[in-house]
Amino acid sequence: MELVTRTGSDSTGVLEVSDKVFGADYKPDLVHQVVTAYMAGRRQGTKAQKNRAQVSGGGSKPYRQKGTGRARAGTTRGPLWRGGGVTFPARPRNFEQKVNRKMYRGAVCSILSELARQGRMTVVPDFKLSEPKTKAMIARLNDFGLSDVLIIVEGFDEALFLASRNLHQVDVMTTAEVDPVSLVAFSRVVISEAAVRQLEGRLQ
């Protein structure tokens, strides 16, 4: 299939790409499963609480069994007491979900293909800045009429990274860093031709 490339506001060209990567059918169930698994894998799962056996203190009976008019109590570390243990405490857990390589690649190809079909993907010969300035990044994006955008390049570019890090609706990634969540998080995607070739090599 062919993708339209843009060098500015009106200059266009054509780039021949793989149907397998950029012309795949959209599979919403697969995309949802992979995106959910990817987000679940980001969770730390490190929260923990103590039950009554793990809370220090409370070894002696706080007051006598009878005669006080209060409910009987054998420890001050029960779940009803301030400073006591938790009845069903949280435990450290692993939220990771298994996603095999074929599923992951299929989901990424499905997302890329849908972006191309919806016209939300802009292919450019290259995306570089002469200086690491936010003003320069905004001017370059205005040439394409973009604001909420993910920029995918073939390799790390310090000028792009520095110019975009102060724009909360703009992110820059290399092809090695691209993930399903980032692809669906932005309304538009700008990708260089070299990055397209790298993705084709990875996903085929």
Secondary structure by P-SEA (a helix, b strand, c coil): cbbbbbccccccbbbbbbcccccccccaaaaaaaaaaaaaaacccccccccccccccccccccccccccccccccccccccccbbbcccccccccbbbbcaaaaaaaaaaaaaaaaaacccccccbbbbccccaaaaaaaaaaacccbbbbbcccccaaaaaaccccccbbbbccccccccccccccbbbbcaaaaaaaaaacc
